[in-house]
Amino acid sequence: MRVIAGSLRRRTLEAPAGLATRPTSDRLRETLFNVLAPRMEGTVFLDLYAGSGAVGIEAISRGAERVVFVERAPSALKALRGNLERLGLRECFRIEASSVAAYLRRARVNEERGFDVVFLDPPYDAADEYATVLRLLGGVATGMLAEDAVVIAEHRRKERLEELYGGLKRTRLLEQGDAALSLYEAGPVASG
C-alpha cells in the first residue's frame, strides 16, 4: 500500500498482520479522493474502522486540516500508529481506540462537531455494522456533521445499503471491481 497523492505521495504504508483487516485498495482510494478533491483542503475528516489508517492518511496528504481515526483492533492500532510514526506525522490527527458505535455516542455527548467527511469501512462480514453506524450518523450523532458533510461507506458491490438512514440520504453509488462506495449527505431527520 502507498499514499497516492499529495504531500506524502508514494510513501509506503504497512497493513496489520492477518486477514481480519481488509485495507481499501489503492485504486478505490484514488477513486474516492478524485470525488472528494474539491473539498479536501481544510477538511475535518473522520475515518471509522480506520485499520492501517490508509484512508485518513491519504486525507492528511491531500490537505485535510484534522483527521480522527477510530479503531479498536490491537493489530490495526499498532499498524496505524506505526504508519503515522514512519511518516513523521505528529499533529493534525487523533486516534480513538474504541468501537465505532461507542465513539459516536460519546462524541455526541461531548459535543464534538463539524466533520466534513466521514468514511466508514467496517469488515465486510460485519454487515450489521453498516446499518448501526449509518443510523447513528443519520440520527443522534448527526450533530457531529458539518452542514454540507458527506458520509461514505465502502462495502461489497453485491451488498446493497439502504437509500435512507434517518437524516442521511444516498446521493451517489460508485462501483469498482468487487467493492462499492455509497455516498450520503445529511438532511432533515426523518420522523417515525
Summary of the structure (lengths in Angstrom):
residues: 192
radius of gyration: 15.3
end to end distance: 44.0
largest distance: 48.5
contacts: 628
relative contact order: 0.16
helix: 31%
strand: 29%
